[in-house]
Amino acid sequence: MSVTALFDIARSAIMTTRTGLEVTANNIANVNTPDYSRQDAILQISSPLMTHVGELGRGVDVADIKRRYDKFIETQLTYEKSNMGRSAMLDDTYSKLEDALNEQTGVGLGTVITDLFNAWQEIATNPGASAQRNLLLTKATELIDKAKEIEKRLTDLAASVDKEIPSVVDNINKLADTIATLNLKIAESEAGSTHEANNLRDLRTGALKELAELVKFDSFEDEFGRVNVIVGQRNLVSGNIVHPMQGTKTTEGKFKLSVGGIDVTDKVTNGRLGALLELKNSDQSGIPFAISNMRRIVGSITNEVNIIQSTGFGLNSTQSDFTLTNNTPASTTTGAISSMSITNFANFVPGDYQIKFSASGTYDVYRNGQLSSSGNTYSGSTINVNGMDINFSTAPAANDTFYVSAKGQDLFNSYSPTVVNFNSTTVTDVSATIFDRGSLTYKEYEIRFTGANTYDLYDIKDKTTVSGTLTAANTLTVDGIQVAFSATPQSGDVFKLSPIELAIKNSGVAITDIEKVAAASGSPGLPGDNRNALVAVQLAEFKHASTSSLKNSTFSDFYSAFVVTAGGFSRAAKDNNTFEANMFNELTQRRDSVSAVSLDEEAMNIIRFQKGFEAAARLVSVTDEMLKVLVNL
């Protein structure tokens, strides 16, 4: 080995220690860079020279610059990011929902409901007093105002979710583009090499974590170092190719997601996007659940109070205050009513009537859902019911049921059910009318046609289905509502029927004259008659077994249960968010123990490489002096 070989050894030492110092400097510079993994210069012995006395070392080389990276921990962190994205979104939204209900302050809808029926109690105590009647109208107005305020807050919250979903989808696509670009750069950088593109891989890891916070995904790395990202069992990123996610709002008001044109909505359940879809689309939780229950409780109160109010008498009621209406659904009876009139106002009893014929000559009478008389005989073309004459143009037949409304003024605005045509091109018009207020369940349905005149009635909230057949007049009846189609629907046509869509939006107090408040149950409504007001008071304590949507509860109990459920969602979301945050922090600490930059360690490395560099430089100096001696011999 010649003296000049010492120069080679010294050079390798200088180059190696310089590289070590550069790696150390880069670590220090990135001490606060998110997702940066600490890098180490891996040193190895240079290939030795074989001599007659054995191997002689040729110095040192840098074998690799390796990043400290634990794939298992990083995978856990990515998964936890999805959990955090979901829990944080749910916590934030449910907290706002709970604030919208405003029950914690004692000024929510529950208090107003109680005040309304307390006002009826005041009228029952003193039915002729103006102050009590004014109080009732005031409390009725408060109920409507509070309901509209809460609905506005909830619909605003729903609108914010509507805006957030497209924004999240856009960010997902941008991150997918970033990952695909980094995949290409990594593949090009690592092609034909055994070394990894450390900085590019750290950038991609950071992008994957950002993506995980937005949506849960599966991933794998191919033989070229490219990561393929799978969302909802569809490839979002394939190497350097992106299949963009698309989010569209359907006619049902829900959001639909697709990747590469394939629907993945039901498969996206985690991350921020999964939470947003639940909040927007779920009828068992989320914002639709809250809005639906709000409309149910307000709709049931206003409707059932109206039934009582409109079938009683005010202080000075006259015959002209009452209207008789034939509400019998089309094509449901053989017989037909031609006319109706009040013939004996002294014996007149207003109400919602059902006249059920058990045979062509025998009928029973029901008033407001309760049996009024039975076994009545039909002869001729007219029957008399509680001071009313009902005339038939066509004789009734067995099993015919006629619906007759004899009512005065409602306390609240009457609301109408709505029908939305989701996809039918055959039906140009569809309408819904209430023929029996007492049969309303305040449930919402999808009418899914399986044939030209057959359909499945899908309960949106309870997820149950019953089948039915259209009448010859293209109508169907459900829960006291008749739905009429302008033409025969075709298989695959879908419509949404809701008796509560406008229950709050179109609500209002219909009475302005306090004398119209119907405290009395008999004409002429003497000041001391409080029997109808007592019925209203009892309504507040009545468990609505017939109204299945109220779960055999009083109005207050049903609303309280709804508030407790909403509060439970909020509490669970908050607890989950705290748990996931703690779990993420713990995993981050574990990751930092492996990958994070330690300034103390880097300071030691600076000293170590500095001393090595100084020693190598000294070796060059000594070798130079030796060479000079040899030359001068």
Phi, psi and omega in degrees: 000127183277166178298325182295339178297334178297327177298320180297317180296316180296320179298316181298322179293318180296314182296321182291314180293327176296317178298318178300319178294322179295317178297317180297316179299320179295321177300314181297319181296331184255022183301330181252011181279123179299140174067008176285133177256130181303140181248145179236139172276115181269117184263150176216157179289134175293155180303123184285164177257126181275126178236177181291345178256004180121189182284138173245129181295146180248015177109210187224148175233159171269111182286323184194156168249106191251138177268145178278107190218122176254106185299322182297314179295318180296324177294318177297318179297319179297316178297319181292330176299320177296316178298318180294319179300318179292309186295323180294319180294316180295318180299313182297314185288316181293329175296319177293323178296317179297321177295325181295323179289329170060033181277337183293335180271354180081012180238028179274191184294329182302317179296321182292322177299314179299317180297323181298313182284335171295326178294322175297323178296321178297320178293319178298327179287323182218076190295339183266354187280135180291323183299316181293322180291319175298320180299318180300313180296325177296314181292325177296319178295320178298319179301313181294315181298316181293319179298318180293324178297314181293316179299320179299317179297319181290319179291328174296320178295319177297321179295323179294325176293320177303320180284328185288322184300309178299326179295317179294318178300319178297318179293324177299316179294323178295318178293323177298319177298318179298315180296318179297319178296316179294324176304314181296315181295320180295316180298318179293319183291323186267354182299128179073011182234156175262000183261147179269150174276085191302310184295320178295321179293324176294320177298320180291322177300317178298319179295322179294322178293319177298319179296320181298325178295331182273322183205141178286140180214163169251154181209157172209155182256131181273183186291348179262007179084008180270140180264128175260130185250128184241122178239125179060036179066018176235145181286114172277318176232123175240099184064245178252019179249135180248133171254097190299147172277142178235137177240125181230145177268127184274171178295339178283355182085006178266171176251138179240134179247142175219149175234121183063029179083001180255132182293126179234014188306310185289346183264352178264102187237356184226175186076177180300321181293321178299319178295317180297320179295320178296316181296328183270319192261336188280131176267355178261348177206189176072193185290319176303322178299315182292314181296317181298316180292323175299315180292325178298312185292318180291318179298318180292321179294309183296321181293314185284330172293321178299320179301317180288311182301314187284350179249022174239190184235140174278192183292325184227047183292140175236171182300328182290349179281352187243145182236135176256130183225134174271109182257011184302126181298150181293142174061028177249352181227154173280318180282170181214136177274132179262323182200161178217150179201155174273119183253343181215089185294332180296329180255008185289132177234102181292160179162177173264115188252144167241128178246107187254121179266114175280336174212172183298336182244010183226136181215156174245151181242128176243135177240125181050041177083355182250142179296124180259317177204154182222160177067025179288149182259132176258126174214146184078217183233008184226140170236151178247127181230111173048052176084007179243141170259129178241117184257138181250132174273334175230132185297138177294158176238169179303139178077005172289138174231125180250140181247119183234129178252126175235098190217156174265211184278136175286154174286317180252160174302134174288140179249154184249144175290160179239150174230129179248128177274111184281320189208002185283132173259346180281317183274118180266339181211140177217139183224159179224133179227149179270124176252346179213098183299329183288346181263359180296136175248356178062026177267154177250141186229155162253129177262106186252111185280129180258350179199187182296330180223016178241148184210160170251131178260109186259118177283112187297320184279313185272350179059042176245157184226136171231152182258156180205174181228137178292153172282173179297337181269016181058046177232161172216158179234142177205129174052044178078012181241137173254130176250126182242131180253142181288339177210170181287119178296159180250163179303132182098346177291141181228136177228149175252126178252125179225121174275356188240358183308319183252014185300328179259316184303316183263010183282158178179169178270121187274341185261132173246337181266116184296338179289344180279349177298121190269083176278335186267155177250359180222150177282144004270023176071058181296153184305331183272355182279112182240015189294324179289323177296324178294325177297320178296320178297316180294332179302324181293334183259357184280132176274119191277074181295327181286339179263091190298333181291342177267004171056041177056043182235161169285167178303312183295320180295318180297315181294320179298319179296321177298315181296319179296319179297315178298319177296325177295320175301316181295315180297316180296319179296319180294316179297316180297320180297318178296316180297312182295323178296317178296318179296319179295318179297320179295317178294325178296320178296321178294320178295317181296327180294338179259313193252341186286155179279129175254116181297328178295315179294320181293326176297319177295322180293324178301313180296317182298312181289328178297314180297321178297319179296317181297318180295319179295319178297321179295324178297322177298317181297315180296317180296322179297317180295319179297320181295322178296319179299314181297320181294327184273359179293000000 
